[in-house]
Amino acid sequence: MEYVATPSDVPAGQRSCRLLAEMLTGLVALIFAVGIYAAIAVFLALFLKLVSKLSLAAAAGIAIAAAALVWFLLAFLLKMDVYSGYLGARLG
């Protein structure tokens, strides 16, 4: 009989490292798909909800504020063109 590890058999540190690696992989995929600003908002909202255990409303509010701050710094103050993603290129 083959032994299969259950989630309770995996140490908490290993689970959190795997979750972080999966979330960072998702962030890279989101950047290519929807662009930097939307990817930052989605990643931060998920991170705050899953890791910090904040409410969905609080996580979404902080994520939107962070994306707006990044936009303000990069697009408005520094006048940088950032990657708009595959969908952004198709829609606009």
Secondary structure, DSSP 4 states (H G I P E B T S, - for coil): ------GGGS-HHHHHHHHHHHHHHHHHHHHHHH-HHHHHHHHHHHHHHHTS---HHHHHHHHHHHHHHHHIIIIIIS------HHHHHHH-
